[in-house]
Amino acid sequence: MTVLLSIVTGVLFATGLYMMLRRSITKLLLGLLLLANAANLLIFVASGPVKGSSPLVAEGALALERSSADPLPQALILTAIVIGFGVLAFAVILFSRVYAHTGSDDSEELIQTEK
């Protein structure tokens, strides 16, 4: 299962980078979204998915009685989701303003507007 998730993570990174190198700004945004999801999946795979209960210590006990899921990767993934959504929202607003100003989503035409 970990090998399959690693392959999917690599495919998501490769597809995201490919999309970001395209001329269209819309494809750049889709590539950014794919890279954010690939980073989340990378954290998940690196933490080693384990079946377990919630990491709560019972009342009066000094330690966990059975194996539990590690909460740190879950917190990192949640943080990465929020940051990725914020960056994507900022990029969408920025590129919508660029499109409204120039009338094109082609990055080659945006270079010509600088002259």
ABEGO torsion letter per residue (X at the ends): XAAAAAAAAAAAAAAAAAAAABABAAAAAAAAAAAAAAAAAAAAAAAGBBBBBBBBBBBGBABBABBBBBAAAAAAAAAAAAAAAAAAAAAAAAAAAAAAAAGBABAAAAAAAAX
